[in-house]
């Protein structure tokens, strides 16, 4: 009798255990903490609202339709998503559904696959201006990508008292992919335009929800891949003559990129003192000669690089690490995921949201072969919080950033025992 009772209890426990695991898995939202998440990955004290804005940058060069040396202009549309500290009514949940697609609109072999995923924010919530205005963070996705590619990070940072604005870069998203030339020209220009727009809309006289909410004088740029390419340029790393030549070959001779080149008067005039820091995830371009030594000297703001040691898109030794080494006038860090490739920034693959049989190419836009992407997300939350907290808020996070270079040799501050492995963190000063 006792044996049967024990067996029944074991069966009940096992069933409850499996039900619990199933519940936890189906309720995991991008950015939630794994048990081994480092200390600063935890969300901040603020509840989060989210809104979508449609912006237009008038009279911009339409590089896709300029021919025979004659420039064509257009009013360039930009959709942005804004996360901000908010007041959540007692009868509302801090949940939002994001609409996303996989595939590429300019590749018939990769048809668009719509999917939805959840986030921890409330759509159109009332802004919490108690501690405002808040520092501004501008987030730029890769090619291809979207403003929803890094929601694990954008929500997390907003909860810590930032206004986080992620851009859908026109002609560079999954849904409206066009020639790479548009991305090469427009990334830094989009960043600077959005900075100006957020300053305008955050003005106390503005009649938008951003009024009095945004401190654009205290801004950081966050970019992934081509987003990193643009963010570094917007912050002072002028492009090389080789980059201008490469752009011209793609566009039939256009020299429009010259205005973003080292030594160009227009480029020098565009440098904005409101940009106080940069976070560059796997920035593209160094292996293609986008920067030379002189161009990298122009980067003077504190910069935090994130890289995979096996990055086969941006390159590591001759790519991201070469940028880090060459930016000799910047106080800079470089976090390296050993054996990771290029996907050290995005949300996890949306396998739970889509029917089985997700094409490998779409899966590999998000997944890291040697790493758990949710683990990467938590580590990024931790280090970006430390870096931006130090640079924009003056917080004493030195202990999280001044650690032994090789994480295998000592447990890093903020990491649970036995969990800081497979990482390197370099630091160099001007």
C-alpha positions as CSV (number, residue, x, y, z in Angstrom):
1,X,0.0,0.0,0.0
2,X,2.8,2.4,1.0
3,X,4.6,1.5,-2.3
4,X,1.5,2.4,-4.4
5,X,1.0,5.7,-2.5
6,X,4.7,6.6,-3.0
7,X,4.4,5.8,-6.7
8,X,1.2,8.0,-7.0
9,X,2.9,10.9,-5.2
10,X,5.9,10.6,-7.6
11,X,3.6,10.6,-10.6
12,X,1.7,13.7,-9.4
13,X,5.0,15.5,-8.7
14,X,6.3,14.6,-12.1
15,X,3.2,15.9,-13.8
16,X,3.2,19.1,-11.9
17,X,6.9,19.6,-12.7
18,X,6.2,19.2,-16.4
19,X,3.2,21.5,-16.3
20,X,5.3,24.1,-14.5
21,X,8.0,23.9,-17.2
22,X,5.5,24.2,-20.0
23,X,3.9,27.2,-18.3
24,X,7.3,28.9,-17.9
25,X,8.3,28.3,-21.5
26,X,5.1,29.6,-23.0
27,X,5.2,32.7,-20.8
28,X,8.8,33.6,-21.4
29,X,9.0,37.0,-23.0
30,X,12.2,38.3,-24.8
31,X,14.4,39.9,-22.2
32,X,13.1,38.0,-19.2
33,X,15.8,36.7,-16.9
34,X,17.3,33.3,-17.0
35,X,18.4,31.8,-13.6
36,X,22.0,32.7,-14.5
37,X,21.4,36.3,-15.6
38,X,24.0,38.8,-14.3
39,X,23.0,41.4,-11.8
40,X,22.3,44.4,-13.9
41,X,20.1,42.5,-16.3
42,X,17.3,43.0,-13.9
43,X,14.6,45.5,-14.9
44,X,14.6,49.0,-13.4
45,X,12.1,50.7,-11.2
46,X,9.9,52.2,-14.0
47,X,6.9,50.7,-15.7
48,X,7.1,51.0,-19.5
49,X,4.9,52.5,-22.2
50,X,5.4,52.2,-25.9
51,X,4.2,54.3,-28.8
52,X,4.8,54.4,-32.6
53,X,5.5,57.7,-34.4
54,X,5.7,58.4,-38.1
55,X,8.4,60.9,-39.0
56,X,9.4,62.5,-42.4
57,X,12.8,63.9,-43.2
58,X,12.1,66.3,-46.1
59,X,14.2,66.9,-49.2
60,X,16.7,64.0,-48.8
61,X,18.8,62.6,-51.6
62,X,17.0,59.6,-53.2
63,X,20.1,57.7,-54.1
64,X,18.0,54.8,-55.5
65,X,16.6,57.1,-58.3
66,X,19.4,59.6,-59.0
67,X,20.8,59.0,-62.4
68,X,23.4,60.4,-64.8
69,X,24.9,62.8,-62.2
70,X,21.5,64.3,-61.5
71,X,20.2,64.1,-57.9
72,X,16.7,63.1,-57.1
73,X,15.2,64.2,-53.8
74,X,12.4,62.8,-51.8
75,X,10.7,63.2,-48.4
76,X,12.1,60.2,-46.5
77,X,9.6,58.5,-44.2
78,X,10.9,57.0,-40.9
79,X,8.8,55.0,-38.5
80,X,10.1,54.9,-34.9
81,X,9.1,53.0,-31.8
82,X,9.5,54.8,-28.5
83,X,9.7,53.1,-25.1
84,X,9.5,55.4,-22.0
85,X,8.8,55.4,-18.3
86,X,5.0,55.2,-17.8
87,X,2.1,55.0,-15.4
88,X,0.3,51.7,-15.7
89,X,-3.4,51.8,-14.5
90,X,-4.3,49.1,-11.9
91,X,-6.7,47.5,-14.4
92,X,-4.1,47.2,-17.2
93,X,-1.3,44.7,-17.8
94,X,2.2,45.7,-18.9
95,X,2.0,43.6,-22.0
96,X,2.2,44.5,-25.7
97,X,2.0,42.5,-28.9
98,X,4.6,43.4,-31.6
99,X,4.0,42.6,-35.3
100,X,7.1,41.4,-37.2
101,X,8.1,39.6,-40.3
102,X,10.8,37.2,-41.4
103,X,12.1,37.0,-45.0
104,X,13.1,39.8,-47.4
105,X,10.8,41.8,-49.6
106,X,13.5,42.0,-52.4
107,X,14.3,38.3,-52.5
108,X,11.6,35.9,-54.0
109,X,13.4,33.0,-52.4
110,X,12.7,34.4,-49.0
111,X,9.0,35.3,-48.8
112,X,7.8,37.4,-46.0
113,X,6.5,35.4,-43.0
114,X,4.5,37.4,-40.5
115,X,4.6,36.6,-36.9
116,X,3.7,38.2,-33.5
117,X,5.5,38.2,-30.2
118,X,4.9,39.7,-26.8
119,X,6.7,42.4,-24.9
120,X,6.5,43.8,-21.4
121,X,5.2,47.4,-22.0
122,X,1.8,49.0,-22.4
123,X,0.8,50.5,-25.7
124,X,0.1,54.3,-25.5
125,X,0.4,54.4,-21.7
126,X,0.6,57.8,-19.9
127,X,4.2,59.0,-19.6
128,X,5.7,59.2,-16.1
129,X,7.4,62.6,-16.0
130,X,8.2,62.4,-12.3
131,X,12.0,62.0,-12.8
132,X,12.2,63.5,-16.3
133,X,13.5,64.6,-18.6
134,X,15.3,61.3,-19.2
135,X,18.5,60.6,-21.3
136,X,17.8,59.7,-24.9
137,X,18.9,56.4,-26.6
138,X,18.6,56.0,-30.4
139,X,18.6,52.4,-31.6
140,X,19.5,51.3,-35.2
141,X,19.0,47.8,-36.6
142,X,21.0,45.8,-39.1
143,X,20.5,45.2,-42.8
144,X,17.9,43.7,-42.9
145,X,16.1,44.3,-39.7
146,X,13.4,46.4,-38.0
147,X,12.7,48.6,-35.0
148,X,11.6,45.5,-33.1
149,X,14.8,43.5,-33.4
150,X,16.2,44.4,-30.0
151,X,13.0,44.7,-27.8
152,X,14.7,42.7,-25.0
153,X,17.1,45.6,-24.7
154,X,14.9,48.6,-25.5
155,X,12.3,47.7,-22.9
156,X,14.9,46.9,-20.3
157,X,16.7,50.2,-20.7
158,X,13.5,52.2,-20.7
159,X,12.7,50.6,-17.3
160,X,15.9,52.2,-16.0
161,X,14.9,55.7,-16.9
162,X,15.7,56.3,-20.5
163,X,13.7,57.4,-23.6
164,X,14.5,54.6,-26.1
165,X,13.8,55.3,-29.8
166,X,14.3,52.5,-32.3
167,X,14.2,53.4,-36.0
168,X,12.7,51.5,-38.9
169,X,15.4,52.5,-41.5
170,X,13.4,53.0,-44.7
171,X,14.7,50.7,-47.6
172,X,16.5,48.6,-45.1
173,X,13.8,46.6,-43.3
174,X,12.6,43.1,-43.9
175,X,9.4,44.6,-45.4
176,X,10.9,47.3,-47.7
177,X,14.4,46.0,-48.6
178,X,16.1,48.0,-51.3
179,X,19.6,48.5,-52.7
180,X,22.4,48.4,-50.1
181,X,23.4,51.9,-51.3
182,X,20.5,53.5,-49.4
183,X,21.7,51.9,-46.2
184,X,25.3,53.0,-46.8
185,X,24.2,56.6,-47.2
186,X,21.3,57.0,-44.8
187,X,22.2,55.3,-41.6
188,X,24.1,58.1,-39.8
189,X,21.8,60.7,-41.4
190,X,18.7,58.9,-40.0
191,X,20.3,58.9,-36.5
192,X,21.0,62.6,-36.6
193,X,17.6,63.4,-37.9
194,X,15.9,61.4,-35.2
195,X,18.0,63.1,-32.6
196,X,16.8,66.5,-33.8
197,X,13.2,65.3,-33.9
198,X,13.3,63.9,-30.4
199,X,14.8,67.2,-29.2
200,X,12.0,69.1,-30.9
201,X,9.2,66.8,-29.7
202,X,10.6,66.7,-26.2
203,X,10.5,70.5,-25.9
204,X,8.3,71.7,-23.1
205,X,6.2,73.6,-25.7
206,X,5.5,70.5,-27.7
207,X,2.0,69.2,-27.5
208,X,3.0,65.5,-27.8
209,X,3.4,62.9,-25.1
210,X,7.2,63.5,-25.3
211,X,6.9,67.1,-24.0
212,X,9.3,67.6,-21.1
213,X,10.2,63.9,-21.2
214,X,13.4,63.9,-23.4
215,X,16.8,65.1,-22.5
216,X,18.3,65.1,-25.9
217,X,21.4,66.9,-24.6
218,X,22.4,63.6,-23.0
219,X,22.1,61.1,-25.9
220,X,23.7,57.7,-26.8
221,X,23.5,55.8,-30.0
222,X,23.1,52.0,-30.1
223,X,23.6,50.2,-33.4
224,X,23.8,46.7,-34.6
225,X,25.8,45.6,-37.7
226,X,24.8,48.4,-40.3
227,X,23.4,50.2,-37.3
228,X,26.8,50.2,-35.7
229,X,28.3,51.3,-39.0
230,X,26.0,54.4,-39.0
231,X,26.3,55.1,-35.2
232,X,30.1,55.2,-35.4
233,X,30.0,57.6,-38.3
234,X,27.4,59.9,-36.6
235,X,29.6,60.0,-33.5
236,X,32.7,61.1,-35.4
237,X,34.3,58.2,-37.3
238,X,34.5,59.6,-40.8
239,X,34.4,57.3,-43.7
240,X,37.4,56.7,-45.9
241,X,38.1,57.5,-49.6
242,X,37.8,53.8,-50.2
243,X,34.3,53.8,-48.7
244,X,33.3,56.6,-51.1
245,X,34.7,54.7,-54.0
246,X,32.8,51.5,-53.0
247,X,29.6,53.6,-52.7
248,X,30.2,55.1,-56.1
249,X,30.6,51.7,-57.7
250,X,27.2,50.7,-56.3
251,X,25.5,53.8,-57.5
252,X,27.0,54.5,-60.9
253,X,29.4,57.2,-59.7
254,X,27.5,59.0,-57.0
255,X,29.8,60.8,-54.5
256,X,27.1,61.5,-52.0
257,X,28.9,59.6,-49.3
258,X,31.7,62.2,-49.5
259,X,29.7,64.4,-47.0
260,X,30.2,61.7,-44.4
261,X,34.0,61.4,-45.1
262,X,36.9,62.4,-42.8
263,X,38.0,65.9,-43.5
264,X,34.9,67.0,-45.3
265,X,33.6,70.3,-44.0
266,X,29.9,69.1,-44.0
267,X,30.9,66.0,-42.0
268,X,32.8,68.1,-39.4
269,X,29.9,70.5,-39.1
270,X,27.5,67.6,-38.5
271,X,29.2,66.3,-35.4
272,X,26.8,66.7,-32.5
273,X,28.0,67.3,-28.9
274,X,24.7,66.0,-27.6
275,X,26.0,62.4,-28.5
276,X,27.8,61.4,-25.3
277,X,28.3,57.6,-25.9
278,X,27.9,54.8,-28.4
279,X,27.1,51.1,-28.1
280,X,28.2,49.3,-31.3
281,X,27.1,45.7,-31.7
282,X,29.1,43.9,-34.4
283,X,29.6,47.1,-36.5
284,X,30.1,46.3,-40.2
285,X,32.6,47.9,-42.6
286,X,36.2,47.7,-41.5
287,X,37.0,44.7,-43.6
288,X,35.7,46.6,-46.6
289,X,37.9,49.6,-45.9
290,X,35.1,51.8,-44.7
291,X,37.4,53.4,-42.1
292,X,41.1,54.1,-42.2
293,X,43.4,55.2,-39.3
294,X,42.5,58.9,-39.7
295,X,38.8,58.2,-39.7
296,X,38.9,56.1,-36.6
297,X,40.8,58.9,-34.8
298,X,37.6,61.0,-35.1
299,X,35.7,58.8,-32.7
300,X,36.2,60.5,-29.3
301,X,33.1,59.7,-27.4
302,X,33.1,56.6,-25.0
303,X,32.2,53.5,-26.9
304,X,31.2,50.0,-26.0
305,X,31.8,47.4,-28.7
306,X,30.2,43.9,-28.6
307,X,31.5,41.2,-30.9
308,X,31.6,37.5,-31.6
309,X,35.1,36.1,-32.1
310,X,33.9,34.1,-35.1
311,X,31.9,36.9,-36.8
312,X,31.7,36.0,-40.5
313,X,29.7,39.1,-41.5
314,X,31.6,42.0,-40.0
315,X,34.8,40.1,-39.3
316,X,36.6,40.1,-35.9
317,X,40.4,40.5,-36.0
318,X,40.3,42.6,-39.2
319,X,36.8,43.9,-38.5
320,X,35.4,44.8,-35.1
321,X,38.6,44.4,-33.1
322,X,40.4,46.5,-35.7
323,X,37.9,49.3,-35.2
324,X,38.4,49.0,-31.4
325,X,42.1,49.1,-31.7
326,X,42.1,52.0,-34.1
327,X,39.7,54.3,-32.2
328,X,42.7,55.6,-30.2
329,X,41.0,58.8,-29.1
330,X,38.0,57.1,-27.4
331,X,37.6,55.6,-24.0
332,X,36.4,52.2,-25.2
333,X,35.5,48.7,-24.2
334,X,35.0,45.5,-26.2
335,X,33.0,42.6,-25.0
336,X,33.7,39.4,-27.0
337,X,31.5,36.3,-27.0
338,X,34.0,33.5,-27.7
339,X,33.0,31.3,-30.7
340,X,29.9,33.5,-31.4
341,X,29.3,34.7,-35.0
342,X,27.4,37.9,-35.9
343,X,24.2,37.6,-34.0
344,X,25.3,39.1,-30.7
345,X,22.5,41.7,-30.5
346,X,19.0,40.6,-31.6
347,X,16.1,38.9,-29.9
348,X,16.0,35.1,-29.8
349,X,14.7,33.2,-32.9
350,X,10.9,33.3,-32.9
351,X,10.6,29.5,-33.1
352,X,7.8,29.4,-30.5
353,X,5.7,31.8,-32.6
354,X,5.9,30.1,-36.0
355,X,4.9,26.7,-37.2
356,X,7.7,24.1,-37.2
357,X,10.0,24.1,-40.3
358,X,11.2,27.6,-40.0
359,X,13.7,28.1,-42.9
360,X,17.3,27.9,-41.8
361,X,18.2,31.3,-43.3
362,X,15.5,33.0,-41.3
363,X,16.5,31.2,-38.1
364,X,20.1,32.2,-38.6
365,X,19.1,35.9,-38.7
366,X,18.7,35.6,-35.0
367,X,20.4,32.5,-33.6
368,X,24.0,31.9,-32.4
369,X,25.2,28.4,-33.1
370,X,27.4,28.2,-30.0
371,X,25.4,30.4,-27.6
372,X,21.9,30.5,-26.1
373,X,20.5,33.8,-27.5
374,X,18.5,34.4,-24.3
375,X,21.8,34.2,-22.3
376,X,23.4,36.7,-24.7
377,X,20.4,39.0,-24.2
378,X,20.8,39.0,-20.4
379,X,24.6,39.6,-20.6
380,X,24.0,42.5,-23.0
381,X,21.4,44.0,-20.7
382,X,23.9,43.8,-17.8
383,X,26.8,45.5,-19.6
384,X,24.9,48.1,-21.6
385,X,23.2,49.1,-18.3
386,X,26.6,49.4,-16.7
387,X,28.2,51.4,-19.5
388,X,25.3,53.8,-20.2
389,X,24.6,54.2,-16.5
390,X,28.2,55.4,-16.0
391,X,28.3,57.6,-19.1
392,X,24.8,59.2,-19.1
393,X,23.8,59.0,-15.5
394,X,27.1,59.2,-13.7
395,X,26.5,56.0,-11.7
396,X,29.3,54.2,-10.1
397,X,29.4,51.0,-12.1
398,X,33.1,50.8,-12.4
399,X,33.2,47.4,-10.6
400,X,31.1,45.8,-13.4
401,X,33.3,47.2,-16.1
402,X,36.8,46.9,-14.6
403,X,37.1,43.1,-14.6
404,X,39.7,40.6,-15.5
405,X,40.0,40.4,-19.3
406,X,39.3,36.7,-19.6
407,X,36.2,35.6,-17.7
408,X,37.5,32.1,-17.5
409,X,40.2,33.2,-15.1
410,X,38.0,34.8,-12.4
411,X,34.2,35.3,-11.7
412,X,33.2,38.7,-13.0
413,X,31.5,41.1,-10.6
414,X,27.8,40.8,-11.0
415,X,27.9,37.3,-12.3
416,X,26.8,34.2,-10.3
417,X,29.5,31.7,-9.4
418,X,30.5,29.5,-12.3
419,X,28.6,31.6,-14.9
420,X,31.2,34.1,-16.3
421,X,32.7,31.8,-18.9
422,X,33.4,32.2,-22.6
423,X,33.7,36.0,-22.5
424,X,36.4,38.6,-22.8
425,X,36.2,42.3,-21.9
426,X,38.9,44.7,-23.0
427,X,39.3,48.3,-22.0
428,X,41.5,50.9,-23.6
429,X,41.8,54.6,-22.9
430,X,42.9,57.5,-25.1
